[in-house]
């Protein structure tokens, strides 16, 4: 099935691609990565990773999607029928991320409302874990559904449904033309307020003061490549899918550079906002840094605590902070779901709107698992295994197959045909050697550590069910779907790329 829809403008595509890349990790993961890995010195390996892996892979996926003009499974099928499995693994990864990522988007919507009255009180950790999540003792103890979370999950799925049902121009493009400018404007307002807080300058010094000795640590370089890889939405079919909607004369290389650099710029702005607030909290506490400076607890425990301590405009800044989180999450959430919808439409030749309805109902029902008392436990494990193994291994297989068993130069030539800035053979070297080496080392180190130590202290049974078992189920499902026949696929369209 050839693609008949396309972006209405270059700006629409850039905003959608940037919206996909910008997610919750830019706000709660990047600042802490900088802080932990050498401060300002970390930006050296970070930008090296961007130029040697992030942008090259993005150019590769933009070129492949633009050339194929179909979703990931059909793209890989046309190269080699056996490669279709990879496309479905990537689609499965996106589907899994969607059903738990929506929970965090939902929490952000809830906390936007809580900010109006500082509902978390003087004990934001207790409020988040017990009053709001009603957290259970472990992942196998579900507890009941939490009505407040259930409601905001439904709201998030409704927004996604509108974008998906509307198609590319009237849905995806329109949604991102609203979400992204508002998101960036809100972040700028938060930054403007944060940097004027007492202690903000010291917070920025903590974040950006360079420790150049860290550059000699291989773990810092692995962390830099990992951050770039995770933050650009590459290797789980999003960029390949979005680029399939590009008009035929689109500038591939410039689009890739603009998307990647805008994403990194947003990350740095978010870092300035977060560490200005952390500096203020340290000032308030007489020189003691907050315990939680990354992840879910930064967003829903540390930031609420900071909002309560603000000298003024508490409610406004709180609403803006959590609306920024919600919009960042929502833009990524929409793009993740588009991968699944597009793949199903291609494979089974079902009308897009019909797929949007049934997919929303089924995936939405599954996501209710994360509105239970076990939601945070399950989310924590699934997120860890999907990010560190699902995405990384799918990306590793992708660059190996395309770098070594496909005429990679054909993608370089395709990108150069419509791009003002031409890429040379350095790009081939990055795809064939640098990226596989870094991802391979990262995967081996992670695997050794996880075999020796259960992640975050969860039981071995939980690791197998929500970790290794989930990954195995993804692969089995991908194989089964790949074995089914394509519906409506003509002999002419089965040709290789």
Secondary structure, DSSP 8 states (H G I E B T S, - for coil): -------SSHHHHHHHHHHHH--HHHHHTHHHHHHHTTGGGHHHHHHHHIIIIIHHHHHHHHHHHHHH-S-HHHHHHHH-GGGHHHHHHHHHHHHHHHHHHHHHHHHHHHHHHHTTTTTTTT-HHHIIIIIIS---SSTT------HHHHHHHHHHHHHHHHHHHTHIIIIIIHHHHHHHHHHHHHHHHHHHHHTTSTTHHHHHHHHH---GGGGG-HHHHHHHHHHHHHHTT-SSSHHHHHHTTS-TT--HHHHHHHHHHHHHHHHHHHHHHHHHHHHHHHHHTTS---S--SHHHIIIIIHHHHHHH-SS-HHHHHHHHHHHHHHHHHHHHHHHHHHHHHHHHHHH---HHHHHHHHHHHHHHHHGGGGSTTHHHHHHHHHHHIIIIIIHHHHHHHHHHHHHSS-HHHHHHHHHHH-SS---HHHHHIIIIIHHHHHHHHHHHHHHHHHHS-GGG--HHHHIIIIIHHHHHHHHHHHHHHHS--SS--TGGGS--
